[in-house]
């Protein structure tokens, strides 16, 4: 079952502190604070925590596990118009229909077939599913995503699919010690983002506007390197207990 580790009363001050960090980092980078969107990563926390965060002004929430996310969407169905649900975890082919029908965004499109299935399964008559292409920027064998060399072709293909709207790129760089090693993959993502936008423009396709990177520990560095969306969980909801989290939940 999803956990409820952080007292709900602490969510509002936690959110305020994270927003302050985002604003300070944006200003240090010469950017407007509103140019960076906060995605609250609610995976493993129960629906009441999401509701409390909504009361504190947070609207966008990220989930890693498909079934857990779908259960929260159902529990909070009366608030559906106020909430924006993002899938940020791995997505298997046999779960694409649930995601296409229930979520607003998918950040973890790591192969073209997943995008094609989402396009085919997104119901007609509702808003396009917002898509980020996942890039394995550090070349880790344990992580999914397109290589930087594959990404241009991937974004061009996704941008042409119906019922989807290509919004940007997502990455989870390998942790590194020291400022320069930490910033290098983030800077590479920004360069790749600009490169892909040039390819989209040359093809007469709409540009991307979202660079999803940075988490609780490195959001300042990510914003300095051009992140437009940061994914923050622990700094908002508290530490997670993974002992029971996600068991039996399909990704």
Secondary structure, 3 states (H helix, E strand, C coil): CCECCCCHHHHHHHHHHHHHHHHHHHHHCCCCHHHCEEEEECCCECHHHHHHHHHCCCCEEEECCHHHHHHHHHHCHHHCCCCEEEECCCCCHHHHHHHHHHCCEEEEECCHHHHHHHHHHCCCCCCCEEEEEEECCCCCCCCCCECHHHHHHHHHHHHCCCCEEEEEEECCCCCCCCHHHHHHHHHHHHHHHHHHHHHHHHCCCCCCCEEECCCCCCHHHHHHCCCCEEEECHHHHCCCCCCCCCCCCCC
